Amino acid sequence: MSAPIAVITGASSGIGAATARQLAAAGYRVVLTARRKDRIEALAAEITEAGHQATAYALDVTDRAAVDEFATAFRSLAVLVNNAGGALGLDPVATGDPEDWRRMYDVNVLGTLHMTQALLPALTASGDGTVVVLSSTAGHATYEGGAGYVAAKNGARVIAETLRLEIVGTPVRVIEIAPGLVKTEEFATTRFGGDTERAAKVYDGVAAPLTADDVADTITWACTRPPHVNIDLLVVRPRAQASNTKLHREP
């Protein structure tokens, strides 16, 4: 039998790239999507050289026409991991940049909507489909300066919750993974417009924040449960983080 296919968005770095590696090792044929074609092609080559199956496809999840064209390649699909997203800025509501808010909504919410709508028929046709939505603990509890990102991740969370209600009885499960503090090479740097010094301070004194591999391991575990088992919501934080606003830092 041919390997089940898993599509991962935002696979050019961080959690997306780690998830692609781990799902491939678990026996999936992974399809890597992201805007940075060179990154996903290099990752696909790495995965293939390791003896697994991988394909790269340059895609902007906010471009609905491009997403619809991409979806025509699949008659059957086992897994969709809606990982593409990200945060921009840490400004209060009073001075937040509406353009940053719009961009976060476009990727985190509409990108998830586009991919899920376009690929849901193929996921259903598989007879055992899985939709994964990467939200965030930000989608479950707010914090000062985070309103734009919190609003976007709340939107992604609500897509998962509502879709699960709407498609119950079909052979598709909906899984939400909500990570807390994850240290990746780009998340905080992107949030702060390339300011690496400010980005580094996010993790100052935190002995062991989550890694991309930690979250990818969680995603892979959820996707590889027996078909009748649905992990509705899995919140994963580092031990040092009790909540979005309670973080232990070593002196």
N, C-alpha and C positions, 0 to 999 in steps of 0.2 A: 504494500500500500504506500502511496505517496505521503510525504510528511505533511502534517497540518500547517497551514499558513498563518503567520502572525504579522500584522502591520503595526509598526511603531512610529508614531509621529515625534518630531523633535529629537531624532536619533543621532544628531551630529555630535552630541557631547553629553556629559553628566548622566542623569538618570536614564535618559533615552538610550544612550549608547550602552550603558551597563545592562539595561534590560534586554537589548538586542543580543548581546553576548550570552546572557544567561538563558534566554528563551531558545536560542540556537543550540546551546549545549543540552537543553532539555528535549531536543528533538524536533523543534519547529523549523520550518523554512521561513526565515525572517525577511520582511520587506521593510527597508529603512527609508524613511522619508524625512526631509528637512530642506530648508532653503539652500544650505551650503553643500553643493554637490560634491566638491572635493572631499569634504569630511566624511560623508556617508559612503562615497566610493572607496575611500581608504579603509573604512570600518568593514565594509562588505568584503573587501579583499582579505583583511585580517581574519574574519570569521570563516571564510572559505578555506584559507590556508590552514586553519585549525581543524579542518575536516567536516565543517558544518555547511549549511546552505544559507546563502544570503544574497539579496538583490538590493541595489540602491535606486531610488527614484526621487529626483529633485522636486519638491512640492512645497508650496506655500498654503497652509491650511486655511488662510483667510480668503483665498481666491476660489470662490465656489465653482466657477467653470472648470478650473484646473482639477479640483477635487472630483468633480463629476466625471471628467475624462479619465482620471486615475482609476476610479471605481469600476469602469467598464472592463478592466482586466480581470475581474474576479467574479466567477460564478459561485464559488464557495469559499468561505473564509472562516477560520477557527477563532482568531483573536484579533481584536483591535485595541491597542493601547493608546489612549488619548493623553499623550505626555506633553505635547507642545504647549508652552505657556511661558510664564515669567512675570517678574515684578519690575516696576519702574518707579523710582522715587520713594521718598519716605516723608512726604510733606503733609502737614495737617490739612483738613478739609478746607479751611479758610484760604489757603494759598496753593493748593494742589493744582497741577497743570492738567486741564481738561484733555489735552492731547495724549498725555500719558495714560489717563483713565480710558480713553477710547481705544488706544493700542492694546492695553491689557484686556479689555473686554473683547476686542476683535479676536485675539489669539486664544485666550483662556476659555471664552464662552462660545463665540461664533465658530471658532476653529473646531472645537469639540462637536458642536452642532452639525457643521458641514460634514465632517468625517463620519459621524454616527449615522446621519440620515443617508448619506451616499452608500455606505457599506452595510447597513442593516439588512437589506435583502440577501446579500451574500452570506452574512452571519447566520441568518435564519435558514438559508438553503443548506448550510453545513449540517444541520440537525443537532448541533452542539456548539453554539457560538458563545463567545464571551466578549463583552464590552468592558474595558477598564477605563475609568476616569481618574486621572491623577489630580486630586484637588489639593488640599493643604489644611493643616490645622487652622490656617487663616480663614478658611471657609466655615469654621465652626465657632470661632471666637475672635472678636476684634481686638485691636491694639492701637494705641496712638500713632499717628503717622501712616497707618496702613490701610486707610479706608478704601482707596482705589483698588488695591490688590485684594483686600478682604471682599469687596463687592464682586470682583471678578471670580474669585474662587467660590464664593457663595453661589454664583450663577452656575459654575461647573458642577457643584454639589447637587444643586436642584435638578439639573439635567439628569444626573444619575438616579436620584430618588424618584423623579417623575417617570422616567423611562421604565424603570423597574415595575411601577404600577401599571403602566400602559401596555406592556408586552407580556405580563404574567400569563402563563399557559403556552407560550411559544418556547422553542428550544434555544433560547438565548438568555444568559444570565448577565447581570449588571453588577460590577464590582467597583467600589470607590476606595481608593487608597489615599489617605490623608497624612503626608509626612510633616513632621515638625522641622527642627533645625537640621538642615542637611548642608554639609560643606562640599561644594563642587567647585570646579575651576572657573565657572562663569556666573552663577546666579547672582551673588552679591555685587560682583563687579559690574554686571549689566544694570542692576538696580540703581547703582550709584554712578552711572554714566561713564564707566571706565576708571573711576577713582579707586585704585587698588588699595591704597592706604586706608580709606574709609571702609572698604569692603572687608579688609582683614580684621578690623575692630569688631565686626559682628561676631567673630569666633574667639576673640581674646579671652583667655582664661578658661575656655571650655575644653576640658581634657579630651573628650571624645564625642564630637558631634557625629550625627549620622553621616555615612558616605553614600555615594550613588549606588555602590554595590549592595549596601544594606537595604535600600529601597527596592532595587531590582530583585533581590532575593525574596522580598515580601510579595512583589508582583508575580514572580514566577511561581511561588508557592500557591498563591490564590488561583492562578490560572490552571495549575496542574492538579487541583482537587478533583475528585470524582464529579461527573457532570451534574449530579443531583444536588451537589453542595454549592451554595452561593455565599460568598463572603460579602455581605451587603456593604459593610464599612469596616475598614481596618485603619486605626490611628496608630502611627508609629513615631515615637520620639526618642531622642537620646535620653539616657538615664538622668542626665543633668538638667533636663528640661521638664518641669512640672506642668507648665502651661505656657501660652504665648508670652506671658509677661513675668514668668517666674523661672529664671535660669540661673543655675549655680555656676559661678566663675571662681576658679582658683586664684588666690592672690598672686 
